[in-house]
């Protein structure tokens, strides 16, 4: 026979029933809130950009195409007769291609055609062309090409200083004994007539000879690495070609300004990256298994850990945010904040997060913030650094790789200075 509780015991337990029910309801409410927060975090929509800005010095691009010009053909031009004086001839050749500003969405290229005698420059003609880029956001690439056909319709210009320089050159060819018979005005008129003929009636023939068998004078392809992009814009700065990229990521846009961070080395390629991009890429790495996404209460990676991690970037104090959710058992949500400090040490970038702080807690779980930033915080920055290192240039068939030589962190973005170096060629096997 089942025994019944004594009436006194029921009276003693009765006041505790509301507390027990309330405790169960409170735990259920915390779990619902934590799961909802985790779900909202994973479902964040991509935000409008731009999120990445690359500044490439015109001087760097110009130097990179220079060596291909030595293989181009030359044209010989006989100088006009000056009475009994034989002035000889000139060599005409394309000597340089210099990148320069142009209207928005394009880049300018000044092709310099040099007139030389005995290897010494005498005068130069300028061909100013505008290059329309081929932008491929899906492939993350920008391509600039300038070929022989693009120069067919470009007319050369001759700056006044070059006219004067050429006249002085002709005058220097006149022997001293003949200068009493040939006046300066006659030489200057001869020089002017010759140059007008070169840039006028004879130019098409000279041009076709110069460009005969010539491929692309400019062929530059910039690969922005493995970042999902929706749009690429090209701008011509005063000294840099600027590439502005919009990422398909839940990240805040870059602030307005130039692609080059203030105070950075103008000789190097510069990259500005929204901090949200670094965080979003870290989250993608966790989803793909490149970075652990589960951790135990000690902050150590653990495939069976009760805490699932996520990273965010919020402009302001301690912008790097690390979130941890426990959606089963003891439900909780933790938010840590910290500021990555970056320094170059022995040719490598070292990252420290000294101010990691547990900023917000939902539930009763407690962990140490410093442990989380020593792992996941540093890995987040490493992901962004690897994106900067993955930027590649192919210039007239030669591959160049970027490497990070300096970095800085602000409240809203990451900034990198990149050095370009020719990629090593694969070793060829001897037969």
N, C-alpha and C positions, 0 to 999 in steps of 0.2 A: 504494500500500500504506500503510494507516494505521499511523502510528508509535505505539509504546507508550511510556508514561512510564518513565523510568528507575527502577529499583527504589529508588534512593536518594531520589528525589523523593516516592515514595509513603510512604516511611518518615518524611519530613519533614512531609508534610501530615496524616498519620494522627492525630497528637495534637490537631490543630485541629478535627477533625470533631465531637467532642462539644460544643465551644464554639460552633460554627456552628449546630448543631441546637438547643442550649440557647437561643441568642439568638433564633432564629425562634420557639421555643416560648414564650419570655418575652413577645415582642411579641404573639403570639396571645392569651396569658393577659391582658395588659393591655387589649387591645381587647375581649375578652369581658367583663372586669370593668367597663370604662367603658360599654359598651352596656347591660349589665344595670343599672348605676346610673342611666343616663339613662331606661331603660324604667320602673324603679321610681319615679322622680321624676314622670314623666308620668302614672302610673297611681295616684297617691295618692288614697285615698278621702276623701270629705268627713268632717269631724270635727264632733262635737257642739258646740253653741254654748251661750249666745249669743255673737255676734261683733260686733254693733253695738248701741250704746245711745245713744238720743237723749233729751235733757232739754229740755223746752219749758216755760218759766215760765208758771204759771197767769196771772200778771199780763199777759203778752204776749197770750195767747188772749183774756182778758177785754177788754183794750183794743181788740182787733181786731173784736169783735162789737158794740162799743158804739155805733158810729155808725148802725147799722141800727135802733136802738131809737127814734130821734127821729121815725121815720115811723109809729110805732104809735099807735092811737087812745087818747083819754082818756075817762074816765067822770066825770060831775059828780054829786056827792053833797051834798044839802042837810044842813047841820048841824042838830041838834035845837034846838027853841026853848028859850030860857032866860027864861021869863016874858015881860016886855015887850021883851027884848033879841033882836034879829035877828043871829044869828052868821054868816049867809051860807052859803057852800057850799065844798066842797073839790073839787079835781081829783085823780083817781086814774089813774096811768099806770105802765107798766113802765119803770123807769129804768136798771136795770143787770143784767147777768148776770156773775157771778163764778165762775170755776172753782175747785174746792177738792178736797181729798182725799176718797176714797170707798173702799169695799171693793176688794180686789184684782180686777183685770180690768175695772174701770169707773172713771169719773171723776165727781165731783160738780159740780153747778151750782146756785148760789144765785141765784134770780131775785128781785130786789128790786122791790117795788111801792110807789111813793112816793105819799103823800098831801100835796098842796101847796095853798097858797092864795096867789094873786098871784105865782106862780112860786117862792115860798119853801117849802122842805121843812118839813112839820109832823110827820110820823111815817112809818114804813116797815114794810111787812109782808114777811116772807121766805117764799119758796117753795123748799124744798130738794128737788132732783130728782137722780136718779142716771142717768147716761147709759151704756148698754151699747154698746161700740164695735163697728163692723163691721171685721173684720180680714181682709185679703186678701193672704196672702204671695206668691201668684203675681204679683199686680200691684204688690206692694211698697207697699201703702197701708193707712192707718188712717183710718176715718171716724167722726166723732162728730156725731150729730144730736139735737136737742131741738126738737120742734114743739109746736104748740098742743095736740094730742091727748095728748101726754105729760104735760101739766100739768092735765088734766081731773080727775085723781084726787088731785092734790097739795093738801093742806090748808095754808093759810097759818099762820104763827106770828107772834106779836107779842112781842118781848123786853120784859121789865119796864121797861127804860130807855125804850123807845118809848112805853109806856103813860104813864109819868111825864111824858115830853116832850109828849105830846098834851094831858094835863091842864093843864100849864103854858100851853100855847098857848090853850086855851079860856079859861082864867082871864084871859089877857092881852086877850081880846076884850071882856071885861065893862067897860063904862065906869066910871070912878071913882065917879060919882054913884050907880051901881047896886050897888056892891060892899058897901054896908051892908045891902042886901036879899038878896044872894046870898053864901052862905058858901063857903069852899074845899071843904068836904066835899060840898056839893051839886054843885059843878062837877066834882069828881073822880068822883062817882058817875055823873054825866051822861056824862063822857068814857069811863068804863069800860063803861057800857051801850052807848054808840054803837059802840065798838070791838068788843065782843062780837058785836054785830049784823053788823058789817062782815065779820068773819072767820067768822061762823056762818051764820045764816039767809039773809043777803043775798049771801053770797059767790058762790054759783053764778051768779046773775044778773050780778054785777059781773065775774066771771071771763069769762063768755061775751061780754060787751060788750068787755072788754079784748082778747080773743083773736079777735074777729070779723075775718075776712079776713086774719089773721096767718099768715104762712108759718113757716118754721123760725126760732126764736130763735137756735139754734146749728146751724151746718153747717160743720164743719171737716174737711178732708181733708188728710192728710200723705202725701206721696209720697217714698219713701226712695231713689228713683233706680234706676239700672240695676245692681242687685246681685241675683243669684239667691237667693231666700229660700225657706225651708221652713216657717218658723214665726214668728209675731209675738206677743209678750206685752205687755200693758199694765199698768203699775203706777202707783199714786198716791203720789208722794213728798210731803214736807212742803210744798214750794213749787213742785215741777215735776211735769208729766205726763211719765212715763217710758215710752219705747217701746224694747223689747228685741227684737232681730231675730236669727234664726238663719239663717246663710248656707249654701248648698249648695257649700261650698268647703273645700279641705284647709287649714284654719286653726285654730290653737288658740283656745279660748274666752277671753272676757274674764275677768278676775279679779272676784271678788265685790265688792259695794259698791253705791253709787248710780250712776245714769246720769251725774250731773254730776261731772266731775273736781274734786278738791279744789283750792281756790284760784281756780277760774275765775269769771268775772264772772257773778253770779247774774241779771243783767238780760238776758243773751244766751242764745240757744239753744246747747246744748253737745252735742258728738258724741264718743263714744269709739269707736274702731275697733281691732279686733285687728290687730296688725302682719301676721299671716298673711293677713288679708283683702287688705291693700294688695299683698302679694306675689302672691297668687293672681290678683288682678285684673290685675296687670302681666303675668302669664303668659298670661291670656286675651287681653290686648291683643296679645301677641306672636303667639299662634295666629291671631288674626284679621287680622294685618298692620298693626295700629294702631301697634305698636312693632316695630322690626326684631328678628328672632330669630337672625340669623346675623351673625357678626363675624369680622374677620381677626385676626391675632396682635397687631396694634397696638390692638385694642379698637374699631376703627372699624366702623360698620355696612357690611356687604358681602353682597349676596345670594349670592355664591359663596364666602363665607368658610368656612373649615374648622371654625369653632367655633360650636356651637349653645348659646344662653344660656337660663338659667332663674333665677327669683328665689325666695327663701325668707326666712322670718323665724323666728329662733330666739331666744327670750327669754334675755337675758343680755348679756354684753359684746359689742359690735359685732353687734347683732342682725340687721341687714340682710345677707343672704347672696346673693351673685351666683355662680351656677355656670356653668361653660363646659365643654362636652364636645366633644372631637374623636374621632369614632368611625371615621374612615377615615384611612389613611396613618399619620401619627404619632399614635397613639391617646393621649389624655390626658384627665384630668378636673382642673379647677381650681376652687377655692372661695375666693372673696374675702369678707371681712367688713368692715363699716363701720357707723358710727353717723350717721344723718342729723341735722344741726343746722339748726334752723329759726328764722328771724328775720323780723320784719315790717320792710320797708324801702320807704318811699315808697308805702305803701298796697298793696304787693305782698309775697308771701311768698317769701323767698329760701332756697334749700336748699343746704347744703354738706355734703360728706362728707370730712372732713379726715383721718380715721384709717383710710382704706381699706388693707387688708392682705391679702396672699396667704397664706391660712391653711393650705391643704391642696393637695397636688399628687399626682396619680396619673399616672405616665408622666414624660417628660422635657421637656415643653413649659414654657416660661417666658414670662410677659408681665408688664406693669406694672399693678398694681392701681388706681392713681389714675385711669388712663384709663377703666377700666370704670365707676367710680363717677361720673365726670364726665358720663357718658352715661346708662347704664342705671339707675344708682342714683338719679339725679335724676328720671328719667322714672317710676320706681316711685312716688316720693312725689307726683309730679304727678298720677298716676292716682288716688291716694287723695284728693288735694285736689279733683279734679274730681268725685268722688263726693259730697263734702261740699257743693260748690257746686250740685250737681244736686238737692239736697233742696228740695222745693217745698211750699207751703201754699196751699190754696184755702179762704178763710174767707168764707162767705156770698156766694159768687160772685166774690170779689176774689182775684186771684193774687198771692202773695208769693214772692219768690225769696230763697234764702239766699246769703250770700257770706262767705267765710272772712276773719276779721279777726285771728285769732291762732291759733297752732298750737304744739304741743309733742310731743316724742317721748320715750317711756320705754323701758325694756328690753323691754316686751311689747306696747305699743300706741301708737297715734297719738291725739292729742286736739286737737279743733278747737273754736273759739268762732265762732258764726255770727250775723251780723246779718240781720234780715229787712227787706226793703223791698218796697213794692208794685211789681209788675212793670209796666213801661210798656205802655200800651195802643197797639195798632196805629193808625197814623194813618188817619183817615177821609178819603176823597176827596170833594172838593167837586163838586157836579154842574156 
